[in-house]
Amino acid sequence: MEIFCNRESLILSADRVVYWPAKRAVILADMHLGKTGYFRERGIPIPSTVMHDDLQRLSRVIDTFQPEKMIIAGDMFHHNYNADIDIFKYWRRQQTHTEFILVPGNHDKMLPIDYEKLDIRLAPELFSPGFFAIRHEPSAQPAQFEINGHLHPGCVIKGRARQALRLPCFVVTSSQVILPAFSLFTGLFTGFKTGSPASYYAIANDMVVKLNGGED
């Protein structure tokens, strides 16, 4: 679905990313790569297939949009380097035509040399590549239009017989776009309220659907 923010066209994708045509850039957040390895190191048997599935979706995003840049708005990785990061390292070697830029989030704890080995460029915590500022945590009062992650926003769709469906969503206000978490191995925060009127764009399978408010 195409929307316009700050007079710029943005494409909201059901793959939980935004495509910025003017910059040939895909923007996403909260990949949490290595999270499954982090849990396994602590005795919780989470299969690494979760990460393989996320990387397969990321490959599809690259094939679809052919971006020059992938800009990650924080929490690309879940913690320190672990064995699962080697899976990403192998995958990254197949994607040398795309530049990866990381705006650090609170979970990005690896050493600078680790990012360098993965061919990832570290950006400032407030990265402004044009009409938008990209920052992991949303600012309370943005100085310019921001694209953020961190909150893992979701919305609740209610049916007539007390059914309720929780879906990831994009939240768009007059000053911000808050991205859904890219990884499927994350929770959803459905209690987020903006300080200004907002539009909610739910992701339902392979569709992006605009809702009338946070719930329907």
Buried (B, 14 or more C-beta within 10 A) or exposed (E): EEBEBBEBEBBBBBBBBBBBEEBEBBBBBBBBBBBBBBBBBEEEEBEBEBBBBBBEBBEEBBEBBEBEBBBBBBBBBBBBBBEBBEBBBEBBEEBEEBBBBBBBBEBBEBEEEBBEBBBBEBBEEBBBBEBBBBBBBBBEEBEEBBBBBBBBBBBBBEEEEEEEEEBBBBBBBEBBBBBBBBBEBBEBEBEBEBEEEBBBBBBEEEEBBBBEEBEB
